[in-house]
Amino acid sequence: MMKKINITDKWDKVFPLNQNVKHKKITFKNHFGITLVADMYEPKNYKGKLRALAVCGPYGAVKEQSSGLYAMEMASRGFLTIAFDPSFTGESGGYPRYITSYDINVEDFQSAVDYLISLENVDSEKVGIIGICGWGGIALQTACIDTRIKVTIASTMYDMSRVAGNGYNDSQDSEEKRYNKRVNINNQRNLDYKNGSYLLAGGVVDPLPSDAPEFLQGYHDYYKTSRGYHERSLNSNDGWIVQTNTSMMNVRLLHYSKEIRSAVMIVHGDAAHSFYMGKDAYINMIKDSKYTDNKELLVIHGATHTDLYDQKDKIPFDKIEKFIRDNTNE
């Protein structure tokens, strides 16, 4: 049975509201017919039409967490922004819950662009997207197909398809290891069908084992403490369904990234366990590409993966703003 998804009117973000922006909840549908719920942030004082940004991520988070912080900050700098919950998560629609599909994920970003372009106070030629963590990779994938997007920011990005197929740091990049993963996930499909329900993979482990690696400690500090915990966040609670890896293991993102003509900035901390993904995504994007003048890899020295979720002294908002403005001036 499909349970009704309640949309709250209360302020339940993990950050305080900036008094220089207006906030409201909005909804829009993607072309799969799924209703997405977003928070809109708008500067209180402006003239003329606004540049606009759609923001999403991290993967497994909700708009009340990092994406909302980014969206609100950019609104305080004069942009109209929306931070949305992806299909099947948060307050957005889609069943079953807590599953993912790259095709639908890209469509979520594209439908957010549809919505922004439809607004009378938005300059339709000055629309961009920001993706955080796993949604950084999805943002780049969206930029490959959507020519309406003039600028893309991928912050502390993951290529989730690479991790799903090869493991972290490509440590499981072999046919045999991928085959064993396929056997396990298809066995789980059998069990889920028999049981009539989907097994959840679990969110960030809690309590942490004493030998937990640094990146897991960072996830725990964000998702499992008052810093970033949210009741609707998959990572803060029971996680994705195990079967969601079916999609992730059978697809490779960013194949056409070198054909992106619009501006792209990849922002990554060099102390992040995920740094290799951002660095390689940039290298592959500019290799043999004719469109390198508007591409940038911005390395934040000493920043970890989760530092760029919410640490405003480390997130380079000034440089992000300048990059967006410089590439939406035509």
C-alpha positions in Angstrom: 0.0 0.0 0.0 1.2 3.5 -0.9 1.4 5.6 2.2 0.5 9.3 2.0 3.6 11.6 2.0 3.0 14.5 4.3 4.5 17.9 3.4 5.3 20.0 6.4 5.0 23.8 6.5 7.2 24.2 9.5 10.9 25.2 9.3 12.7 21.9 10.0 16.1 22.5 8.3 19.4 21.7 10.1 20.4 25.3 9.6 18.8 28.7 10.6 16.9 30.8 8.1 18.9 33.7 6.6 16.8 36.8 7.2 17.8 38.3 3.9 15.9 35.7 1.9 12.3 34.6 1.5 11.4 30.9 1.7 8.4 28.8 0.6 7.7 25.3 -0.4 6.9 24.5 -4.1 6.1 21.4 -6.1 6.6 20.4 -9.8 6.3 17.2 -11.8 9.0 15.4 -13.7 8.2 13.7 -17.0 7.7 10.3 -15.3 4.7 12.0 -13.5 6.4 12.0 -10.1 5.7 15.1 -8.0 8.9 16.7 -6.5 8.9 18.9 -3.5 11.4 21.7 -3.1 12.3 24.7 -1.0 12.5 28.0 -2.9 14.8 30.7 -1.6 14.5 34.1 -3.0 16.4 37.4 -2.2 14.1 39.8 -0.5 15.4 42.8 -2.5 16.2 42.6 -6.2 15.5 44.4 -9.5 14.8 42.8 -12.8 15.0 39.1 -13.6 17.2 36.7 -11.5 19.7 34.1 -12.3 18.4 30.8 -11.0 19.9 27.6 -9.6 18.5 24.1 -8.9 20.4 22.3 -6.0 20.4 18.7 -4.9 22.4 16.3 -2.8 24.2 14.8 -1.1 23.1 11.3 -2.3 20.8 9.9 0.4 20.3 13.3 2.0 17.2 15.6 1.9 16.7 19.3 1.0 16.7 20.2 4.7 20.4 19.3 4.9 23.3 20.4 2.7 21.5 21.3 -0.5 19.2 23.7 1.4 22.2 25.4 2.9 23.8 25.9 -0.5 20.5 27.1 -2.0 19.9 29.6 0.8 23.4 30.9 0.7 23.2 31.5 -3.0 19.8 33.2 -2.6 21.4 35.6 -0.1 23.8 36.5 -2.9 21.1 37.4 -5.3 20.0 34.2 -7.0 16.6 32.5 -7.0 17.2 28.9 -5.9 15.4 25.7 -5.3 16.6 22.7 -3.3 14.6 19.6 -4.1 14.1 16.1 -2.8 14.8 13.6 -5.5 12.2 11.1 -6.6 11.4 8.3 -4.1 12.9 10.3 -1.2 12.1 13.0 1.4 8.8 14.8 0.7 8.9 14.0 -3.0 6.7 11.3 -4.5 7.6 8.0 -6.2 7.1 4.4 -5.1 8.7 2.2 -3.9 10.4 4.5 -1.5 14.2 4.8 -1.2 15.2 3.5 -4.6 17.2 5.3 -7.2 17.6 5.4 -11.0 20.1 7.5 -12.9 17.6 8.2 -15.7 15.0 9.4 -13.2 17.7 11.3 -11.3 18.8 13.2 -14.4 15.1 13.9 -15.2 14.6 15.3 -11.6 17.3 17.9 -12.4 15.8 18.6 -15.8 12.3 19.0 -14.4 13.7 21.5 -11.9 15.1 23.5 -14.8 11.7 23.3 -16.5 10.2 24.8 -13.4 12.8 27.6 -13.0 12.6 28.6 -16.6 8.8 28.9 -16.3 9.0 31.6 -13.6 8.4 35.2 -14.8 11.1 36.6 -12.5 13.8 34.2 -13.8 16.1 35.0 -16.7 15.7 31.7 -18.7 19.1 32.2 -20.3 20.8 32.3 -16.9 19.9 29.0 -15.2 22.4 26.6 -13.6 22.5 23.6 -11.3 24.5 22.6 -8.2 25.1 18.9 -7.3 26.7 17.8 -4.0 28.3 14.4 -3.4 26.6 11.8 -5.5 24.5 14.5 -7.0 27.6 16.2 -8.2 28.1 13.3 -10.6 24.4 13.4 -11.6 24.7 17.1 -12.2 27.5 16.5 -14.6 25.5 13.8 -16.3 22.6 16.2 -16.6 24.8 18.9 -18.1 25.7 16.3 -20.8 22.1 16.3 -22.1 20.5 19.6 -21.1 21.7 22.5 -23.2 19.5 25.0 -21.3 21.9 24.7 -18.3 24.5 27.4 -18.6 26.6 26.5 -15.6 27.1 23.5 -13.4 28.8 23.2 -10.0 29.8 19.8 -8.7 30.8 20.0 -5.1 32.7 17.2 -3.3 31.4 14.9 -6.0 31.0 11.1 -6.3 30.7 9.1 -9.4 28.3 6.7 -7.9 28.4 4.4 -10.9 32.2 4.0 -10.5 31.9 3.2 -6.8 29.1 0.7 -7.5 31.0 -1.1 -10.2 34.6 -0.8 -9.0 34.4 -0.2 -5.2 36.1 2.6 -3.4 39.5 3.5 -5.0 38.7 1.0 -7.7 39.7 -1.8 -5.2 37.1 -4.2 -6.6 37.6 -3.5 -10.3 37.5 -7.1 -11.6 35.0 -9.2 -13.5 34.9 -11.8 -10.7 34.1 -9.3 -8.0 31.4 -7.6 -10.0 29.9 -11.0 -10.8 29.7 -11.9 -7.1 28.0 -8.6 -6.4 25.5 -9.4 -9.2 24.8 -12.8 -7.6 24.2 -11.2 -4.2 21.9 -8.5 -5.5 19.8 -10.9 -7.5 19.5 -13.2 -4.6 18.2 -10.3 -2.6 15.6 -9.6 -5.4 14.4 -13.2 -4.9 14.0 -12.7 -1.2 12.3 -9.3 -1.6 9.8 -10.7 -4.0 9.1 -13.7 -1.7 8.7 -11.4 1.4 6.7 -8.8 -0.4 8.9 -6.0 1.0 12.3 -4.4 0.2 15.3 -4.9 2.5 16.9 -1.6 3.5 20.7 -1.4 3.4 20.9 0.8 6.5 22.2 4.4 6.7 25.4 5.6 8.3 26.6 3.0 10.8 25.9 3.9 14.4 27.6 3.5 16.8 30.9 3.8 15.0 33.4 1.0 15.3 36.6 2.0 16.9 38.6 1.4 13.7 36.2 3.3 11.5 38.0 5.1 8.6 38.1 8.9 8.5 35.5 9.3 5.8 33.0 7.2 7.8 33.7 9.3 10.9 32.9 12.3 8.8 29.6 10.9 7.6 28.7 10.0 11.2 29.5 13.4 12.4 27.2 15.0 9.8 24.3 12.5 9.5 24.1 11.1 13.0 24.6 14.2 15.2 22.7 17.5 15.7 25.0 19.0 13.1 23.1 17.4 10.2 20.7 14.7 11.4 17.2 14.8 9.8 14.3 12.4 10.3 13.6 12.1 6.6 17.2 11.6 5.5 18.1 8.1 4.3 21.7 8.4 5.4 20.6 9.5 8.9 18.3 6.6 9.3 17.6 3.3 7.4 19.2 3.9 4.1 18.4 2.9 0.5 16.8 -0.4 -0.4 19.5 -2.9 -1.3 18.0 -3.5 -4.8 18.8 0.1 -5.8 22.3 -1.1 -6.6 20.8 -2.9 -9.6 20.7 0.4 -11.5 24.0 1.7 -10.2 26.0 -1.4 -11.1 24.8 -1.6 -14.7 25.4 2.0 -15.8 28.4 4.3 -16.3 28.0 8.0 -15.9 29.9 10.9 -17.7 30.6 9.1 -21.0 29.8 12.3 -22.9 31.2 14.8 -20.4 33.9 16.0 -22.9 31.0 17.2 -25.1 29.6 19.6 -22.4 29.8 23.1 -23.9 28.4 25.0 -20.9 30.5 26.0 -18.0 31.5 23.5 -15.3 33.3 23.9 -12.0 34.3 20.9 -9.9 35.0 21.8 -6.3 36.8 19.2 -4.2 38.8 19.0 -1.0 42.2 17.4 -1.4 41.8 15.7 2.0 38.6 14.0 0.9 38.5 10.2 0.3 36.5 11.1 -2.8 39.0 13.5 -4.3 40.1 11.0 -7.0 36.6 11.0 -8.4 36.4 14.8 -8.8 39.9 15.0 -10.2 39.4 12.1 -12.7 36.0 13.6 -13.7 37.7 16.9 -14.5 40.6 15.2 -16.4 38.2 13.1 -18.5 35.9 16.1 -19.2 38.7 18.2 -20.7 40.7 15.4 -22.4 40.3 15.7 -26.2 37.5 18.3 -25.6 37.0 21.4 -27.7 35.3 23.2 -24.7 37.9 23.6 -22.0 38.0 27.4 -21.6 35.0 27.4 -19.2 35.9 24.3 -17.2 37.7 24.5 -13.8 38.8 22.2 -11.0 38.9 24.1 -7.8 40.9 22.3 -5.1 40.2 23.2 -1.4 43.4 22.4 0.4 42.8 20.4 3.6 39.1 20.0 3.2 37.5 16.6 3.7 34.5 15.2 1.9 31.9 16.3 4.5 33.6 19.7 5.1 32.0 20.8 1.9 28.6 19.8 3.1 28.1 22.6 5.5 31.3 24.3 6.7 30.9 27.8 5.3 34.5 28.7 6.1 35.6 26.0 3.7 32.9 26.0 1.0 34.2 28.6 -1.5 31.0 30.4 -2.0 32.7 33.6 -3.2 34.4 31.7 -6.0 31.3 29.7 -6.9 29.3 32.9 -7.2 31.9 34.6 -9.4 32.1 31.5 -11.6 28.4 31.4 -12.1 28.1 35.1 -12.8 31.1 35.2 -15.1 29.5 32.4 -17.2 26.0 33.8 -17.3 26.8 37.3 -18.5 25.8 36.9 -22.1 
